[in-house]
Amino acid sequence: MITPHAASPLGAGKVATAEDAVALIPDEATVAVGGFVGAAHAEALSAALERRFLGGHGPQGLTLIYAAGQGDGELRGLNHLAHRKLLRRVIGGHWGLAPRLGRLAIDGHIEAYNFPQGVICQLYRDIAAKRPGCITHIGMDTCVDPAHGGGRLNSCTPPGLVERIELAGRTWLWYHALPINVGLIRATAADPAGNLIMDDEALVGEVLAIAQAVRTSGGLVLAQVRHLLDRPAPPHRVRVPGICVDRVIVAEAEQHSMTFGEPHNPAYSSAAPEGFLPVIPALAWDERRIIAQRACDELRPGVVANIGIGIPEGIASIAAERGLLSGLTLTVESGVIGGVPAGGLSFGAAQYPHAIIDQPAQFDFYDGGGLDIAALGAAQIDAAGNVNVSSFGDRIPGVGGFVNISQSAKSLVFCTTFTSGGLAVSGGADGLVIATEGRHRKFVSAVDQISFSARRARDRGQEVLYVTERAVFRLGTTGLELAEIAPGIDLKRQVLDLLPFTPPMPALRQMPASAFARIEP
């Protein structure tokens, strides 16, 4: 860690080491942490807080609140904070990248809530303004609705953080405000007044909302940066004003990677050079490519789309191959608009984006119906058309931005393999061959948890497709309808016999040949 110089333009009172900064966090504080996977996450502060706790110096009994998932699935990000006694309660959007946190919740060692990612980052603004909380339609009829568990992840978690209310003849969800005592945020640099700029970050996230919420709660904002400026930053580039920053911590490069997947990628924070044509690694021909190719058929020129993580990521690759990217706008819930979304541990960033806005504002746009189409993953799908992505077996990935996106987009394409665990396919446009059937079935009688409510989708008039490598389903008036089947597939043996229900087939047809095109990387 860099030791601040006595002549630092910010002065010795505001510049601190990570160790000295986290020593200011008291027991039982509520701590908000910003970031998206690894982008804009204050890794130096998270790691320092873990070291202090393991060294026996506290703090204890913290409430952790965060919106987007932050971690690498192993050790970094919020995995640093996953210790008994360090945490008492966690309110999080996406849990899948911090499995150590998830284990604490599953084992009942912490109170644990899973709320929609967009709701949490918007809640920061409500807390900052001293409003009673976030009142929204997001989450109705899903697992975060008090009628279906209220987002509680275990039996030791009390109800009460979200409730149903009636306003103007409609039912809404009210997510309660709570004071936030400490904010851990990150920026590229701080100027002499403590103003923060984010020019070399892959996204903006919710840094301002967290800082303002903590400030008006009378708390402490700790900001990690890469370097200090020796002169005032241009005001239009300031993302967080210095009046909302209490300590600035200069991090070493290895704890300030642009994403957890890449130390630095200038394309994530730059405009595209003249004549730039996106080049995305081609997908190998397998079940994922088939799904991505069929889902890509649903994209139309001029649409504003969101492409989710996992199997849906491949849609961007197919769209690039087909020369479609220049005619549509891909967005990411992190606040990125346009460009080519990144995948893996760089998810949340985009190559040469058109704009990067703050995450709460992106969800305002999403929640209001700004998305024409969204392509999302699915872990379980039931006969009614409900989808579960948030909890199954001993895993609790959480809903993340899924609820905001799936409840608000005009049309939806859920992308999943028909079975999982060893599935392998071969063949092509002349006929798909299931070389090895998967051990686990994705289609169930009733999902373990409702992350997407089919009933609510029908009430809103959403168009919903469920795309697999061998069949395509559509949300009909009573539930799933089988709409398409791959050439070469035995309808009874390889589709109907693997379903715990019999779907209507009012207009069954063959999946288009475009879904099976073979373009080897």
CORFENHU-V353948 format. One line per field, one symbol per residue. ss: DSSP state (2 for helix, 1 for strand, 0 for the rest). A space follows every 50 residues. Layout:
ss=???
This chain:
ss=00000000000000100222220000000111100110100022222222 22220000000111110001100000122220010011111100000022 22222200001111002222222222220000111100000000022200 01000000000111111001111111000001111100110000011000 00000022222222220001111110110000002221110222001111 00222000000000022220000000000000000022222222220000 00011110022222222222200022201111000110011002220001 10001100222222222000001111100111000011000100100000 02222222001111100011000111110011111100011011000000 01022222220011111000111110000111111000002222022200 000100001100222200000
